[in-house]
Amino acid sequence: MKRHTVLFVDDEAASVGVDTAQSYMSYYTNACRDAGFDVLEASTVREGLAALREGAPVDLVVIDAMIPVSPEDAASIGATNPAEVGCALARQLADERPHIPVILLSNRDAAALQAMGQPDNVRRILWKAETTPYDVVDALREVLNVCASADLNDKTTDRGDWRSLIRGRKVVAFEKFLSTPEELTQADVLLLSEINQGLMQRLLSAVPAAAPTATPWSNLTTAQLARAVPHQSTSAQKGECLEELMLRLFNSCPGFEAKTRVRTKTEEIDLFILNGSNVAPWRDMGPVLLAECKNWSSKCGVPEYTHFESKVRSRYGQCKCGFFISWNGFAETFTEQRLRASREGLLIIEIEGTDAEEGAIRGSFDTVLRRLWEGSVAT
């Protein structure tokens, strides 16, 4: 079962000078941890927004309705007085992370908060004086269950209108990113950089998938296809057969959605993978993963590594990991070049034909990828 992560934004949360063992907030956060939630804490509006903008895997945010805030921070979220900070922060989150529900904690009654213009993402308002730690846990579970049910009952919402997740010029920049990334301007790149990793993953997963096309190998099982890869007669068939195999294998991994032969005006990408995984290590690798396929009789070396690395780097910071598939293995120089680049925060994972065959025959390619990842980072 997935462990949910809850972010508490309150001036008593992990704040300096507060005895956290005695603060009321510690009773709430400790009860949530005991109930199986992962808890993050932010003592200021700025800390809370920073955690979300840096891609923290947050499922729900609990906000104190009245948080002491500097004039600069208040202005940044559109709050004119301390009583409006909680609602203003929730409204900011509705713009940046619209899929994350919010619970407000307040010493004021719900009617007073609603009079300020309660944002749609606020699912519950809890009055502190009457709210026990167990009440908070129950509220978290109830809100998360309702959100999960809504997602199950309406899976097409995002796919039908992904533009509802972002606004204004970001829509135009994201459309360019999908169709003609080489035409992105510096202003477009700056707009895309404002979209945090969690929202970028959600945007990419909301893009309608292209209808599958028939291939010469459509009637083969994945295991049969793996056995057929080395026996193709022409170089074109060898490459296409390997790409078809890897397309199936990557699409078998939870959270991955692979597309083959993505062409831009300057290059062709063998496999473009939308990364919606919520498990380590893939959830930290960025919303885009790339794969290069080489079904050559020789081994791949430095020129092939360098060319592929440039493709991975040219994704506007949205790609931190690439998979290089060389059916007949790698020259020592390829691995040496990968190790030289290991300090730069970019990971290229080497996949040989035997690895692909193992994943195809055993039906557990995600396990194979994890083993290869461990081998890569431990080298």
C-alpha positions as CSV (number, residue, x, y, z in Angstrom):
1,M,0.0,0.0,0.0
2,K,1.3,3.5,-0.9
3,R,2.5,5.6,2.0
4,H,1.0,9.1,1.8
5,T,3.1,12.2,2.5
6,V,1.6,15.1,4.3
7,L,3.1,18.6,4.5
8,F,2.3,20.6,7.6
9,V,2.7,24.4,7.3
10,D,2.6,26.1,10.7
11,D,4.8,28.5,12.6
12,E,5.2,25.9,15.4
13,A,6.3,23.1,13.0
14,A,10.0,22.5,13.5
15,S,10.5,26.2,14.4
16,V,13.4,27.6,16.4
17,G,12.6,28.4,20.0
18,V,9.5,26.2,20.2
19,D,9.6,23.1,22.4
20,T,8.3,20.7,19.7
21,A,7.7,18.0,22.4
22,Q,5.0,20.3,23.9
23,S,3.6,22.2,21.0
24,Y,0.1,21.3,19.8
25,M,1.4,20.8,16.3
26,S,3.7,18.0,17.5
27,Y,0.7,16.1,18.8
28,Y,-0.8,16.2,15.3
29,T,2.4,15.3,13.4
30,N,3.3,12.5,15.8
31,A,-0.2,11.0,15.5
32,C,0.1,11.1,11.7
33,R,3.5,9.4,11.8
34,D,2.1,6.7,14.1
35,A,-0.8,6.2,11.7
36,G,1.6,5.4,8.8
37,F,1.9,8.8,7.1
38,D,5.2,10.3,6.0
39,V,5.3,13.9,7.5
40,L,7.1,16.9,6.2
41,E,7.1,20.2,8.2
42,A,7.5,23.8,7.2
43,S,7.5,26.7,9.7
44,T,7.0,29.5,7.2
45,V,5.0,30.1,4.0
46,R,8.3,30.3,2.1
47,E,9.6,26.9,3.4
48,G,6.3,25.3,2.4
49,L,6.3,26.6,-1.1
50,A,10.0,25.8,-1.5
51,A,9.4,22.1,-0.6
52,L,6.6,21.8,-3.2
53,R,8.4,23.7,-5.9
54,E,11.4,21.5,-5.4
55,G,9.3,18.4,-6.2
56,A,8.6,17.0,-2.7
57,P,6.2,14.0,-3.2
58,V,3.3,15.6,-1.2
59,D,-0.2,14.1,-1.3
60,L,-1.9,16.6,1.0
61,V,-1.1,19.9,2.7
62,V,-2.3,20.9,6.2
63,I,-2.1,24.7,6.7
64,D,-2.5,26.9,9.8
65,A,-5.0,29.5,8.8
66,M,-3.0,32.3,10.7
67,I,0.7,32.1,10.1
68,P,3.0,35.0,11.1
69,V,4.5,36.1,7.8
70,S,6.8,38.9,6.6
71,P,5.4,41.6,4.4
72,E,7.3,40.3,1.4
73,D,6.1,36.8,1.8
74,A,2.5,38.0,2.4
75,A,2.6,40.1,-0.8
76,S,4.0,37.1,-2.7
77,I,0.8,35.1,-2.1
78,G,-1.6,38.0,-2.1
79,A,-2.4,38.2,1.6
80,T,-3.1,41.6,3.1
81,N,-3.3,40.6,6.8
82,P,-2.3,37.5,9.0
83,A,-5.9,36.2,9.0
84,E,-5.8,35.7,5.3
85,V,-2.4,33.9,5.1
86,G,-3.8,30.3,5.2
87,C,-6.4,30.9,2.5
88,A,-4.0,32.9,0.4
89,L,-1.4,30.1,0.6
90,A,-4.1,27.5,-0.3
91,R,-5.0,29.7,-3.3
92,Q,-1.4,29.8,-4.4
93,L,-1.2,26.0,-4.2
94,A,-4.4,25.7,-6.3
95,D,-2.5,27.6,-9.0
96,E,0.8,25.6,-8.7
97,R,-0.3,22.1,-7.5
98,P,-4.1,21.9,-8.3
99,H,-4.3,18.2,-7.7
100,I,-3.1,18.4,-4.0
101,P,-5.9,18.8,-1.5
102,V,-5.6,21.2,1.5
103,I,-6.9,21.0,5.1
104,L,-7.0,24.3,7.1
105,L,-6.5,24.4,10.8
106,S,-8.0,27.5,12.5
107,N,-9.1,29.1,15.7
108,R,-11.8,30.9,13.8
109,D,-15.0,29.4,12.7
110,A,-15.5,28.0,9.2
111,A,-17.9,30.8,8.2
112,A,-15.3,33.5,8.8
113,L,-12.8,31.6,6.6
114,Q,-15.3,31.0,3.9
115,A,-16.1,34.7,3.9
116,M,-12.6,35.3,2.8
117,G,-13.1,33.2,-0.3
118,Q,-12.3,29.6,0.4
119,P,-10.3,28.1,-2.5
120,D,-11.7,24.9,-4.1
121,N,-8.7,22.8,-3.1
122,V,-9.6,23.3,0.6
123,R,-11.4,20.1,1.5
124,R,-11.8,20.4,5.2
125,I,-11.6,23.2,7.9
126,L,-10.7,21.9,11.4
127,W,-11.2,24.1,14.5
128,K,-8.1,23.6,16.7
129,A,-9.9,23.9,20.0
130,E,-12.1,20.9,19.2
131,T,-9.7,18.8,17.0
132,T,-7.7,15.9,18.6
133,P,-4.7,14.3,16.9
134,Y,-7.0,11.4,16.0
135,D,-9.5,13.8,14.4
136,V,-6.6,15.0,12.1
137,V,-5.7,11.5,11.2
138,D,-9.3,10.7,10.4
139,A,-9.6,13.8,8.3
140,L,-6.5,13.0,6.3
141,R,-7.7,9.5,5.5
142,E,-11.2,10.8,4.6
143,V,-9.9,13.5,2.2
144,L,-7.3,11.2,0.6
145,N,-9.9,8.4,0.1
146,V,-12.4,10.9,-1.5
147,C,-9.6,12.2,-3.9
148,A,-8.6,8.6,-4.8
149,S,-12.2,7.7,-5.5
150,A,-12.7,10.7,-7.7
151,D,-9.6,9.8,-9.7
152,L,-10.8,6.3,-10.2
153,N,-14.3,7.4,-11.2
154,D,-13.0,10.0,-13.7
155,K,-9.7,8.9,-15.2
156,T,-10.2,11.0,-18.3
157,T,-10.4,14.4,-16.6
158,D,-6.8,15.3,-17.1
159,R,-6.4,13.6,-20.5
160,G,-9.5,15.5,-21.7
161,D,-8.2,18.9,-20.7
162,W,-4.6,18.9,-19.6
163,R,-4.5,22.7,-20.1
164,S,-6.5,23.1,-16.9
165,L,-3.4,22.2,-14.9
166,I,-1.5,25.3,-16.1
167,R,-2.4,28.8,-17.3
168,G,-1.5,31.5,-19.7
169,R,1.9,31.5,-21.4
170,K,2.9,28.3,-19.7
171,V,0.3,26.5,-21.9
172,V,2.0,27.8,-25.1
173,A,5.5,26.9,-23.7
174,F,4.5,23.4,-22.8
175,E,2.9,22.8,-26.2
176,K,6.2,23.8,-27.8
177,F,8.1,21.5,-25.4
178,L,6.0,18.6,-26.7
179,S,6.0,19.4,-30.4
180,T,8.9,21.5,-31.4
181,P,11.4,21.8,-28.4
182,E,14.1,23.3,-30.7
183,E,11.9,26.4,-31.1
184,L,11.7,27.2,-27.4
185,T,12.9,30.7,-26.5
186,Q,14.7,31.7,-23.4
187,A,11.4,33.1,-22.1
188,D,9.7,29.8,-22.7
189,V,12.4,27.9,-20.8
190,L,12.0,30.2,-17.9
191,L,8.3,29.6,-17.8
192,L,8.9,25.8,-17.9
193,S,11.4,26.1,-15.1
194,E,8.6,27.4,-12.9
195,I,6.7,24.2,-13.2
196,N,7.8,21.8,-10.4
197,Q,8.7,18.2,-11.1
198,G,5.4,16.8,-9.7
199,L,3.2,19.0,-11.8
200,M,5.4,18.3,-14.9
201,Q,4.9,14.6,-14.4
202,R,1.2,15.1,-14.2
203,L,1.1,17.3,-17.3
204,L,3.1,14.7,-19.3
205,S,0.9,11.8,-18.2
206,A,-2.2,13.9,-19.1
207,V,-1.1,14.2,-22.8
208,P,-3.2,11.8,-24.9
209,A,-1.2,8.8,-26.1
210,A,-0.9,8.2,-29.8
211,A,-2.9,5.3,-31.2
212,P,-0.7,2.2,-31.5
213,T,0.4,1.2,-35.0
214,A,0.8,-2.4,-36.3
215,T,4.4,-3.7,-36.8
216,P,5.8,-6.8,-38.4
217,W,6.2,-8.2,-34.9
218,S,2.7,-7.4,-33.5
219,N,1.7,-11.0,-33.3
220,L,4.8,-12.1,-31.4
221,T,4.9,-12.3,-27.6
222,T,7.5,-10.2,-25.9
223,A,9.6,-13.3,-25.2
224,Q,9.4,-14.3,-28.9
225,L,10.3,-10.8,-29.9
226,A,13.4,-10.8,-27.8
227,R,14.6,-14.1,-29.4
228,A,13.9,-12.5,-32.9
229,V,16.0,-9.4,-32.3
230,P,19.4,-10.8,-33.3
231,H,18.1,-12.7,-36.3
232,Q,16.8,-9.8,-38.5
233,S,18.2,-9.7,-42.0
234,T,18.8,-5.9,-42.6
235,S,20.2,-3.2,-40.4
236,A,16.9,-1.3,-40.5
237,Q,14.9,-4.4,-39.4
238,K,17.4,-5.0,-36.6
239,G,17.0,-1.5,-35.2
240,E,13.2,-1.5,-35.5
241,C,12.9,-4.9,-33.9
242,L,15.0,-3.8,-30.9
243,E,13.0,-0.6,-30.6
244,E,9.7,-2.5,-30.6
245,L,11.1,-4.9,-27.9
246,M,12.3,-2.0,-25.6
247,L,9.0,-0.1,-26.2
248,R,7.1,-3.1,-24.7
249,L,9.6,-3.6,-21.9
250,F,9.6,0.0,-20.7
251,N,5.8,0.2,-21.0
252,S,5.6,-2.9,-18.7
253,C,7.3,-0.9,-15.9
254,P,4.8,0.8,-13.5
255,G,4.6,4.5,-14.1
256,F,6.4,4.5,-17.4
257,E,4.8,5.5,-20.7
258,A,7.1,5.0,-23.7
259,K,6.8,6.4,-27.2
260,T,9.0,5.3,-30.1
261,R,10.7,7.3,-32.8
262,V,10.1,10.8,-31.6
263,R,11.4,13.2,-34.2
264,T,12.3,16.9,-33.8
265,K,13.8,19.2,-36.4
266,T,17.3,18.4,-35.2
267,E,17.3,14.8,-34.0
268,E,15.5,11.6,-33.6
269,I,14.9,10.0,-30.2
270,D,14.5,6.2,-30.2
271,L,12.3,6.1,-27.1
272,F,10.8,9.0,-25.2
273,I,9.5,7.9,-21.8
274,L,7.1,9.8,-19.7
275,N,8.1,9.1,-16.1
276,G,5.1,9.1,-13.7
277,S,6.7,6.6,-11.3
278,N,6.2,7.2,-7.6
279,V,8.9,4.8,-6.4
280,A,12.6,5.3,-5.9
281,P,14.8,5.7,-7.8
282,W,12.8,6.7,-10.8
283,R,10.6,9.3,-9.1
284,D,13.7,11.4,-8.6
285,M,14.9,11.2,-12.2
286,G,12.8,13.9,-13.7
287,P,9.5,13.6,-15.7
288,V,11.3,12.6,-18.9
289,L,13.5,9.6,-19.6
290,L,15.2,8.8,-22.9
291,A,16.5,5.5,-24.4
292,E,18.8,4.9,-27.3
293,C,18.8,1.5,-29.1
294,K,21.7,0.0,-31.0
295,N,21.5,-3.5,-32.5
296,W,25.0,-3.5,-34.0
297,S,27.4,-6.4,-34.5
298,S,30.0,-4.3,-32.7
299,K,30.1,-2.8,-29.2
300,C,29.2,0.8,-28.6
301,G,32.0,3.2,-27.4
302,V,32.7,6.9,-26.6
303,P,31.1,8.5,-29.8
304,E,27.8,6.8,-29.1
305,Y,27.9,7.8,-25.5
306,T,28.7,11.4,-26.2
307,H,25.9,11.7,-28.9
308,F,23.3,10.2,-26.5
309,E,24.4,12.3,-23.5
310,S,23.8,15.4,-25.6
311,K,20.2,14.3,-26.2
312,V,19.6,13.7,-22.5
313,R,21.1,17.1,-21.6
314,S,19.0,18.9,-24.2
315,R,15.7,18.4,-22.5
316,Y,15.6,21.7,-20.5
317,G,16.5,20.1,-17.2
318,Q,13.5,17.7,-17.4
319,C,15.6,14.6,-17.9
320,K,18.2,13.3,-15.4
321,C,18.5,9.7,-16.6
322,G,18.9,7.9,-19.9
323,F,19.0,4.2,-20.9
324,F,21.5,3.1,-23.6
325,I,20.6,-0.3,-25.1
326,S,23.5,-2.0,-27.0
327,W,22.4,-5.5,-27.9
328,N,26.0,-6.8,-28.3
329,G,27.5,-4.9,-25.3
330,F,29.7,-2.0,-24.6
331,A,33.4,-1.2,-25.1
332,E,35.4,-0.4,-22.0
333,T,35.7,3.2,-23.2
334,F,31.9,3.7,-23.0
335,T,31.8,2.8,-19.3
336,E,34.9,4.9,-18.7
337,Q,33.2,7.9,-20.3
338,R,30.1,7.3,-18.2
339,L,32.2,7.3,-15.0
340,R,33.9,10.6,-16.0
341,A,30.5,12.3,-16.2
342,S,29.2,10.7,-13.0
343,R,29.8,13.9,-10.9
344,E,27.6,16.0,-13.1
345,G,24.2,14.7,-11.8
346,L,23.4,12.8,-15.0
347,L,23.0,9.0,-15.1
348,I,23.3,6.8,-18.2
349,I,22.3,3.2,-17.6
350,E,23.9,0.5,-19.8
351,I,21.5,-2.3,-21.0
352,E,22.8,-5.2,-22.9
353,G,20.9,-7.8,-25.0
354,T,21.1,-10.4,-22.2
355,D,19.5,-7.9,-19.8
356,A,16.6,-7.2,-22.3
357,E,16.1,-11.0,-22.8
358,E,16.0,-11.6,-19.1
359,G,13.3,-9.0,-18.6
360,A,11.3,-10.2,-21.6
361,I,11.4,-13.9,-20.7
362,R,10.9,-13.5,-17.0
363,G,8.3,-10.7,-17.4
364,S,10.0,-8.5,-14.8
365,F,11.9,-5.8,-16.6
366,D,11.4,-3.3,-13.8
367,T,13.4,-5.6,-11.6
368,V,16.1,-5.8,-14.2
369,L,16.2,-2.0,-14.4
370,R,16.6,-1.6,-10.7
371,R,19.5,-4.1,-10.7
372,L,21.2,-2.2,-13.5
373,W,20.6,1.1,-11.7
374,E,22.2,-0.2,-8.5
375,G,25.2,-1.4,-10.6
376,S,25.5,1.9,-12.3
377,V,25.5,4.1,-9.1
378,A,27.8,1.6,-7.2
379,T,30.4,1.6,-10.0
